[in-house]
Amino acid sequence: MAVLGVTIALLGWVVVLLLVSVWKQIHSSWNLPPGPFPLPIIGNLLQLDLKDIPKSLGRLAERYGPVFTVYLGSRRVVVLHGYKAVKEVLLNHKNEFSGRGEIPAFTEHKDMGIIFNNGPTWKDTRRFSLTTLRDYGMGKQRNEDRIQKEAGFLVQELRKTQGQPFDPTYIVGCAPFNVISDILFNYRFDYQDKQALRLMSLFNENFYLLSTPWLQVYNNFSKYVHYLPGSHRKLMKNVSEIRQYTLARVKEHQKSLDPNCPRDFLDCLLMEMEKDKHSTEPLYTTENISVTAADLFFAGTETTSTTLRYGLLILLKHPEVEEKLHEEIDRVVGPSRLPSVKDRLQMPYTDAVVHEIQRFIDLVPSNLPHQANRDTTFRGYVIPKGTVLIPTLDSLLYDKEEFPEPDKFKPEHFLNEEGKFKYSDYFKPFSAGKRVCVGEGLARMELFLLLSAILQHFNLKSVVDPKDLDLSNTAIGFGRVPPHYKLCLIPRSQG
């Protein structure tokens, strides 16, 4: 009887705790946007497909409207779906919602660097980094020269494939890898360099792991599953290895620094650290600089290389598009020089294809999480400080009215009736506002110049019938990961 009494008491206590938990959820949500009723601990996990959370959020938007609330575990999340809601949050309320929602897999970068920083150093680090990148590397002319030079090396390397099937992941990826490496460290790698291949494999693996269902679970239930075995451990180990690499480069630069002649991005940050070292709360430390470099190295390599790799696969699937690209490149650029930025104005079809590739692949569908910096009234709702916000980018890139038949690859989405390039304000693959990607200008330039250079010198050939090519993602989460494939590059007679 005593045991039975204790059991009943424990069950009663559990029921009380659950009721209190539910009541707190309801009470705290009173002024929030509508959404599905959350369960204790797991929140709205049952309403989400962990293999495709962006699609799940789209379905919930159909039911609850463009602004709604979900609970990812105990985390309260307000989702913005559609052009008007996303634009309001990112641009009209950019100060109130410019915080960064926590991503537990990148705990080692917490409150440091640019991408995952939600601490007091974020604004100054980002502002100084943007200025430095503009002055020492990301100025338009300097970058164009750098990318064109790397495009020449890329073409040479691609010729070595001799028209045989190959996986483009690392060869194509090495071009943006070297461009950002030159900006950050004043160093470019050989295409067979073991260190370069190792770092690119870490970037590639991390992008994949971040997009798997287990990492969706980990990033929302880390306090419950942190000590369990799983791929989150591999991801964090990779993040640590990348940071150790950039930290080593920072220490090397410290030893050889000449304040009168800064060589690259790291030198500029180290010079600022020297000015700042007597401050009571120094903004720049070797740790913060190493994380900032790691952020830019990863983002500057992986997003562009994945887009190029995915773009080549799409063109294999659509040989009629490739044919039109060849015609325009031959007519405007010819065989004797590399494509340049000024050519873009005379190459509307190529420009449209580059934009359509980015729209169609929808690389980071749910954006990176934002966070409310203070209690904010938004569309009549109260968004409490600390609330995570997801301004979905796929809802813009796949808007049916702006882009008819959004599930189809159609360069015409960015062309007017006269065949001239047509810009769309819905095109926000780099996000917008205060958290817009710092490397947007560089990435856009790279995609145009590198893709044009490849097609200037090679015809693409699929190893299977183009109709049988599958463009489906291998994982969808943080990003959309393209499938692995092989292709042949046939040198063009004019090249």
Secondary structure, 3 states (H helix, E strand, C coil): CHHHHHHHHHHHHHHHHHHHHHHHHHHHCCCCCCCCCCECCCECHHHCCCCCHHHHHHHHHHHHCCEEEEEECCEEEEEECCHHHHHHHHHHCCCCCCEECCCHHHHHHCCCCCCCCCCCCHHHHHHHHHHHHHHCCCCHHHHHHHHHHHHHHHHHHHHCCCCCCECCHHHHHHHHHHHHHHHHHCCCCCCCCHHHHHHHHHHHHHHHHCCCHHHHHHHHHHHHHCCCCCHHHHHHHHHHHHHHHHHHHHHHHHHHCCCCCCCCHHHHHHHHHHHHCCCCCCCCCHHHHHHHHHHHHHHHHHHHHHHHHHHHHHHHHCHHHHHHHHHHHHHHCCCCCCCCHHHHHHCHHHHHHHHHHHHHHCCCCCCCCEECCCCEEECCEEECCCCEEEECCHHHHCCCCCCCCCCCCCHHHHECCCCCECCCCCCCCCCCHHHCCCCHHHHHHHHHHHHHHHHHHEEEEECCCHHHCCCCCCEECCCEECCCCCEEEEECCCC
